[in-house]
Amino acid sequence: MKNKKLVYKINKIIKTSLYISITVFSIIMIGFIILASTLDYEIPKIETIVLYDNENNEYLSYSNGKKKSYVTLDNISPYLIDAFISIEDKRYFDHTGLDFIRICKAAMIDIIYGEAKQGASTITQQYARNLFLTMDKTWKRKLSEMMIALNLESKYSKEEILEGYLNSIYFDHGIYGVEDASLYYFGKKSKDLTLLESVSLAAIPKGPTIYSPIKNPDNNEERRLLILNEMKEDNSITINEYDDALTESLSFIGINKNKEETMAPFFQDYVLSELKSIPNLNNFAHKGLIVETTLNLSLNNQITEFISNRIDNDLETSIIVMNPSTGEIMTIIGGKSYKESTFNKAIYAKRQPASTVKPFLYLTALENGFTSSTTFLSEKTTFYVNNNPYTPKNFNDSYPNTDISLAYALSVSDNIYAVKTHLFLGMEKLKNTLETLGLKDVPLLPSLALGTHEVTNLEWTSCYQVLANEGVKIKPFVIKRITTMDGDVLYENKSSKSKLFDKSDVYILNELMTNIFDTNITYNTRPTGIQISSRLTNTFAAKSGSTDTDNWMIGYNKDLLVSIWTGYDDNRLITQRSDKLVAKYLFADIVESYFKNKNTTWYQTPDDVIKVKLNPVTGFYGNFFEYTKYLYFKRTNIPWYLRLLPNLTEDKN
């Protein structure tokens, strides 16, 4: 009798405790729901930008400030959706953000084992954590997660939450979202995944490093079998689908298209920065933007390979390639390795251009009465400017100690001739030319003629574009057109053209700049492009430049402009001869590869320009056995001795 009374009392206590627990739990949940309803959490508007190259191939997906893809629910394989629901949240479409049945079950298991054994987070909770919280395992974070989940469920549909969740999950290897995970692991879009591929991806988020099929294939296989069984029990797949999946084999790719150097990451970054300067795009970004760019991806990848082959130390480089007649930038290489440094040296690093400034000096001289034959005495000289001595030196301290022509001075990069020209014209003339080209705050210094005013590679390429385009400036650009995903045009590049210099003066300069590759022009030293002249099969105007810490090689014709800088990030001296030649060899690699199966033409001689065979060193008639070649002159500005030639007007191309 006593035992029956004891059992009765115990049962009554248990029932009372249970009722109290249920009541307290219900009150807490009601309080949770009420409190959650006062919160104001919102799923971010999805802003997706997709970049396409000049052949209409996609090479970057950018979503909400990250280099990642975003994909709508109807473009995800049903297998993948069902796999996640089966393993992560079976009652997803039935609960209101919290799965109370699962919470109670997890709590009981945790009590039995005396530790947290069973997870109870719903897909909505996981999404709330991904969006707004950290991964800290604290009660505060857990309670916040639950309230945010309830708040989201009160404002958004199940489909909206599920879509956001699948696009936010981490899949190891720096990959977020099912679309990029599918592309990374299998090289296909998520809508095309097979059943086994789907469960392989669904296996990863529980522990991305532990279950990565690339890092730990055995762990991934064990978990994907578990998911297959769950899907079979949930009737989301048939027995036949289950059996077929067991016989399927998997192969993994392991390429992140949004981060690999094969996808022109420096160019990507510059395009994204340029988008910020285009007005009103934010009004349409939530609808998704398609950005058509000027990128030549195959050329970019060839150049990356050339850099890898040419540089095996910590020497750095920046390279810009463009079509000078249109202003289209074909690629931007901002450094040797994007993985090592994302700093874009081509856009932001300012360096002394050295002797690559001389074409602009001599263009200024041609505008002011100089000719290809104009001579100055080149010898070791100390100049006095405002009573301050200035003693420039030639390379290797080598001087011809005789009168030399502008043609020779440019081909061998004679510094004495350059400074004499600069001071003869007046220092403001070169300053004005450079500022006309777009440079800012150019100083009045005698050393300006030797390239001491720092520029970025992009600024300098913009200046050279005018020479390559026969005196007409077109602002370089990387974005051709921007449309919505529905095809509405939001922006179209319409680069304006402005004539800055006389076409005939620029033509004469371009002809003079081909002489750096002429192996026959030698007096006290050799032309500066002689090391690569035998490698070139087309005609290029070009100029090299060097300081103790910088090397440049810039060259062009009507179809292509290539600007290359090399040096060290810490400005240390470049001492190895091989390092000093890298820019020149890269130039040869690039132009020869680009024109391998293409035709190219040189500039057409203007009607008011004539050519006369002269000694390029002296600018005068050649004596017996002296080397002579054509030098070019405007008919209105020829040396006095050429006026004595009979039928001079007939000596044209």
Buried (B, 14 or more C-beta within 10 A) or exposed (E): EEEEEEEEEEEEEEEEEEEEEEEEBEEEBEEBBEEBEEBEBEBEEBBBBBBBBBEEEEBBBBBBEEBBBBBBBEBBBBBBBBBBBBBBBBEBEEBBBBBBEBBEEBBEBBEEEEEEEBEBBBBBBBBBBBBEBEEEEEEEBBEBBBBBBBBBBBBBEBEEBBBBBBBBBBBBBEBBBBBBBBBBBBEBBBBEBBBBBBBBBBBBBEEBEBBBBEEBBEBBBEBBBBBBBBBBEEEBBEEEBBEBBEEEEBEBBEBBBBBBBBBBBBBBBBBBEBBEEBEEBEEBBEBBBBBBBBBBBBBBBBBBEBBEEBBEEEBBBBBBBBBBBBBBBBBBBBBBBBEEEEBBBBBEBEBBBBBBBBBBBBBBBBBEEBBBBBBBBBEEBEBEBEEEEBEBEBEEEBBBEEBBBBBBBBBBBBBBBBBBBBBEBEBEBBBEBBEBBEBEEBEEBBBBBBBBBBBBBBBBBBBBBBBBBBBBBBEBBBBBBBBBEEEEEBBEBEEEEEEBBBBBBBBBBBBBBBBBBBEEBBBBBBBBBBBBBEBBEBBBBBBBBBBEBBBBBBBBBBBBBBBBBBBBBEEEEBEEEEBBBBBBBBBBBBBBBBBEEEEBEBBEBBEBBBBBEBBBBBBBBBEEEEEBBBBBBBBEBBBEEBEEEEEBEEBEE
